[in-house]
Amino acid sequence: MKGKVGLVLGFGIGYVLGSRAGRKRYEQIKKTAGNVWNSGPVQTVAQKVTGAVSDQARQAQNFVLGKTQALVHAASAPKRPEDVAVQQKSKADEAVAPKPAGASS
C-alpha cells in the first residue's frame, strides 16, 4: 500500500514540476489535490494514523523512561555488605580454582 501511495505521489509531483501546461493547469492540479486532502475519508484516515503514531510514540517513551529509571536506581542503590561479601568470595574462588586441562594463560 505504501508503495502505491508513493508511486502516485511521485508521479503527481513529477507531472506538476515537469508539466508544460502552464500556470492554469498547475492551479487546477493544486485545487484538486487540496480537495482530495480535505475530503472526509482522507481526513478520517489521517486522524487515525496520527492517533496510532501518537500512541506508539507514547508507549516507546514510557518504555525508555522505565528502563532508564531502573538503571539509574540500580546504579545508585547502596551496596549491601552481604552482596559485597558474596562478590569478594566469588572473585577469590575464581582465583584459586584449577584451570581446565589444555587451557593456556
Secondary structure, DSSP 8 states (H G I E B T S, - for coil): -HHHHHHHHHHHHHHHHH--S-HHHHHHHHHHHHHHHTSHHHHHHHHHHHHHHHHHHHHHHHHHHHHHHHHHHHHHS---HHHHHHHHHHHHHHHHS---TT---
